[in-house]
């Protein structure tokens, strides 16, 4: 088993900065605002070939600031999952009442605790170090995440009882849940995982970071990536929200399949189309999830399906699932679609059958001539997967009209199981000219 390390502490002590430093990339949002990291952020990482999971958590605060109860609950869940807890405190500010609140939570957990005294980068903060011994733990390490001091000592202490493990390629299917704010993405994630892993709220924009979770289904493991609600760029006011849109796009990049969540109660919005477009541009498998279907009274599934197909004409190949994440009604219909699309994005077609299909399509609808020249297709091969990519050797790629390209795509979809996946058609001249 890969061990788990949780970073906990009150707000603004540098948990996210340390998290990003350990994992080697900016995953947690860093902002000088209390309460920016609200959910548990997971990342698998390693130090000296010793692999472990690292969890960042929201700052625990005794004040009545909105979301504090949820943040505290999420931090407690992270502590429960952890083998080692790194309790981060602020060496500049010294011991506070919120530090004592975190200490009380950790004492109850009976977990191994390392106290990392952060921001120890001058004489004044050095004077505060011994104040923290009042917390009553056995291990204290002064560090400065920004100035890179004490980092090696901390990592050596964290990993001293971990074992070296070989890096393995992760072949698990990854899918992300994307959509406008407040369409029910976090509720859908919780319904799939069957646990309260994400703070769910009726305030748009609650989830700001992307969060990876392992989902087990029929003895197979899948990686589920929840993302922040994607606002229109013109409506991104807070700098934190800007990070979130960027984080959502990165989550799409890391995914094999994107679940685009549509709020059935509100209906289809123009921005839903932009979000689906993000996934298609990046060549990801696509499934539409019409959420809050239990709230729809006067529309049948066939009627809504007709509307969806009219609005998303650029993605008619994507399956549509109707469910309610809150009541879990029809939730069982989603995973079979994910598995099916997962197979289709990796589908490899036999070259001989592929060429027979293209030859038949060509003879059924011979392209019109242009200035005395006519497109000829000599040979077709599949040159990639995720998504499937097909390369056509032709006499002159300049003769390929977009309508004929669409015709060939439709013929491929008619003859092969490619539901849910975009496909890429590439045309190259037979004489080698690109």
N, C-alpha and C positions, 0 to 999 in steps of 0.2 A: 504494500500500500504506500502511495505517495503521501508524506506527511503534510499537514496544513498549518500555516502560520497566519494569525490574525493581527492586524494593526488596529489598536483601539486608543481612545483618548478623548479629551474634550475638544471643542472646535478650535481650529486655527493653531494647532501645535506642530503641524507639518507632516501629518500622516500621509497625505496624497503625494507630497514631494518625495518622501522616503519610498513609498510604494512604486512610483515611477522610476526612481533610481535603481531599486532592486530588480524590477522587471526589464529595465533598459529601454523603455519607451514611454511616451506620454499616453497613459491609459486613463488614469484618474484625472479629473479636472482639478487644476490648481487655481484658486481664486481667493483673494483675501476677504472672503465673506463667510460668516458662520453658516453652516448648514448646506454647503455646496454639494458635498458628497453625502447622499442620503441613503442609497441602497448599498448592499454588499457588492463590491466589485471583486471579481475573481480573476486570477491569472496564474497559469502554470509557468514556473520559472526555474532557474537552477543557479547554484553557486558552487564552483569547483566540482562540477559534474554531479552534484547532489540536487536532485529534483524535488520540488515541493510546490504546493499551491499556496498562493499569497492572497489574503483577503483584506481589502481596504474597507473601512466603515465610516459612517457619518459620525460627527462629533457629538458626544453625550453632554447634554447641557440641562441643568436643573430648571432653567427659566421656562416660561410658558410660550416660547417661540413656536410658531406653527410647525407641525411635523415632528416635534421632539419626542413624543411618545412612540411614533413609528420608528424614528431613528434609533432610539434606545432599544426597542424590540429587535431591530435588525442587528444591532451590535451584539446583543445578547445571543442571538442565533449564531452569529459568526464565532463568538467565544465558545459556544457549545460545540461547534464543528472543529475547532482548532486543537492541535496537539500542543502548540506553543503560542502564547499571547505576548506580543510586544506592546507594552504600555508606554505610549509616547507622552512626554510632558514637556513644558516650555521652560527652558533654563533661564530665559530672560525675565519672564514674569514671576517665576517661582511657584510655590505650591498654592493651589486655589481650592475653593469648596467643590468645584466640579471635578478636580482631580480626586478628591476624597470620595465623591460619588462613584467614580469609575473604580477606585480601589475597592469599595464595598461590593460592587458587582463581581469583580475579579476574585475576591476572597470567597464568595459563595460558590464560584465555579470550580474552585480547587484545581485550576489549571496551572501549568508551569508558566511563570511570568518573568519576562525580562523588562526592566524599566530602562527605556532609552531617553536620556535627558537631552533633548534637541536644542538647537540654537545656542550651543555653548561655544561662542566664538570671540568672547572678550572677557576681561577681568571681572566685570560686573556679573555676568552670567555664571562664571566659575564660582563666585561667592554663594550662589543659590544651590549648588549641587547637593550639599549636605542636608539642606532642608527636606529633600525628597526621601531621605532615609526614614523619615517619619511614616512613610507609606507602609513600611513593614515587610518589604520583599527582600530577597537575598541577593539579586543581581542587578547592578546599576552600571550603565555604560553611557558616558557623555559623548554626544555626537553633534555634528553640524551637517545636515543634509546638503545645504547650499555650498559650504566650504569643504565638503568631502573629508572631514576629520571624524575619526572613530568608526567609520563605516566598516572597515575590515574587521575590527574587533567585534562589532555587533554581528556581522554575518558569520564569523567563526563561532560565536556563542550560540546563535540560532541553529546552526547546522552541525554542531559538534557531535550529535548522536544520530545524524541522518546517514544513510548509506548511499554510495555512488550507484547510479542507475544509468543504463544505456538509454540514449535518446531514441525514441521510436517515432516513426512517421505516423501522424494522426490521420487515419483513413475514415474516421467517423463522419457521417453526413452532417453538414452544418447548415442550419437554417435560421434566418433572422425574421423577427416580427417587426414590420415597418408600417408607418402610417401617420396621419395627422395626429396632433395632440388630442388626447381624450377620446379616442375611438375604442379603447378597451384592450390595448396591447398588453399591459401589465396583468390585467385580469385573465387574458388568454394564456399568458405564460404560467400564471399560478394554476389555472385549470389543467394545463398539460402536465405540470410538475406535481400537481396535487399538494402544494404547500405554499405558504405565504412567503415567497422568496423576495418579492418586489413590493415596495410600498405602493398600495393602490389607493387612489384618491380621486374625487370628482373635480379636482382642480387641474386644468390643462397644464401640461409641462412638468408633472411631478417627477417623471423619470428623466434624468439629465445625462446619465452615463449609459453606455452599452454594457450589458451584463451577460456573461456566458454561464450556462448551466448544463449539466449532464442529464439527459433524459433517457430513461430505460424503457424500452417498449418491445415486448416479445423477445426478451433476452438480448436485444441489440442496443447499443449505446448511440445516442445522437447528441450533437452539440446544439443547444438552443440559445440564440443570441437575441436578447431583448434590446430595443433601442429607444432613444428619446424620440418623442413625437416630432415630426419634421414640419416645421413651420415654413411658410413662404419666406424667401430671403428678405423681401421687403418688410416683413413683419418681425424680423429678428431684432429686438430692441436690446435686450440684455447681452452683455458680452458672454455670459455663461451660456445663453441660448445659441450663440454662434458656435461655441465649442460643440454643443450638442448636435447641431446639424452636421458638422464635420465628422463627429463621432458616429452618427448614423450612416453617413456615406462610407466610412471606413468599415463599419459593421457589414454593410452590403458587400463590400469588397471581399471580406473574409468568409462570406456565406457561399453555399452552393445553391441554396433556394431562398427566395424571399416570399414571405407571407404578407401580402398587402391587405391590411385590415380596413374594411369599409364600415362605417357606422350606419346600420340599416335605419335607425331612428331618424338620422339627419338626411339620409340619402346620399347620392354621389355628388362630390364636390370637384371643382376643376383641379384643385391641388392633389386630389387622389390620383389623377391622371399623371401629374408631374412626378409623383412618388413612384408609380409603376414604371414610368419612363427611366428613372434613375436605375432601377434594377435591370431593365432591358438593355440599356446602354452598356452596362457592365457585364452583360452576357449571363445573367443569373436565371435559374429556374424560377417560375412564377406561379403562385397560387393566390387567388383572391379569396379572402375570408370575410364574408358578410356577417359581422357581429351584431349582437343585440337583436337577433331575429325574433326573439320572444316579444319584442315591443311592437312588431308590425302586425296590424290587424286586418287591413283591407287589401292586402296584396299577396298573391300566391307566389311560390318559387318560380314557376314558368314565366309569370309576368315580370318579376324582378330580373330574372335571367335575360329576358329580351332587352330590358333597359340597360343592363350591364354590358351586353354584347354591342349595343348601339353606342354607348359611351366609350367603351374600350375597344374600338375597332382595330387598334394596332396590336392587340394582345388576345385575339380570339382563340388562340391555342391554349390559354391558361384555364385550368379548371376552377370552378367556383364552389366554395363550401359555405353552407348556411348554418349558423350555430349561435348559441348564447354562451359566452364565456362565464357569465355570472351564475346562470342556473345549470351550466354544463349540458344543456340540451343539445343533442346532435354533435357534441364534442368528439364522439367516437368516429365520426366520419372524416376527421382531419388527417390523422396519422397515415391511414392507407393511401391518401392522395400524396402526402409527402414522400412516402416510400416509392410510389409509382413514378413521380417526377424525378426522384433521386436516381432511379434506374435509367430514365430517359435522357437525363443530361449527360450520362456516361455511355450511352448506347453507341456501339460500334456496328456499322452495317457492312455486310459482305460486299466486296468490290464488284463481283460479277452481277449480283442481283441489283446493286445500285446502278450500274451502267445499263442494265436491261430496262429499269424503270425510267431512267433519263432518256434513253433512246426511244422508248415507246411514247413518252411525253413529247419529245421533239417531233416525231413523225405525226402525232395526233394534232399538233399545232406548230407547223413550221413557221419560223419567224419571217416577217415581211422583209423584202429587200430594201436597202437604203443606198441610194446613189449607185445602183447596180451591184451592190454587195449584200450578201446574206450571211447572218451568223451561222456558223457550224460548230457543233460540239463534238470533239473527238474522243474525249476520255474524262471520266469523273472519278475522283477518289476522296475518301474521307481523310482529312489531315489533322483532325483534333477532336477533343471531347471537352465537355464542361465549358461552353456548350458545344454540341456537334458542329464541326466545321467541314465544309465540302469545297474542294477545289476543282474547277472545270477548266480543262484545256480546250481552248477555242482558236478559231482562225484570227479573230480580231475582237478583243474585249471591248473596244469602243462601240461595237454594234449591239451590245447588251442593253436593251431598254429596261427601265425599272419595272414596267408592267410585265415583261417576260421573266424577269428575275422573280417577281412575286408569283407568277404562274408556276415556275419550277419549284419554288418553296412549297406551294400548295400541293403539288404532285408528290413531293417527298413526304409531306404530312399525311396525305391520303394513303400512301403505301407502307409507311413505317410508323411504329409507335413512338411518337415524338411530342405527345401532349405535355404541356407545362414547360417545355424548354424552348428558348429562342434557338434559331439555327443560323449559321453564318455561311453565306455563299461567296466564294472568291473566284474570280475569273482571271485566267492567265493565258497569254498567247502561246501557241504550241511551239513557236520558233524561239521561245525563251525570253522574249521581251516582256518585262514586267509592266 
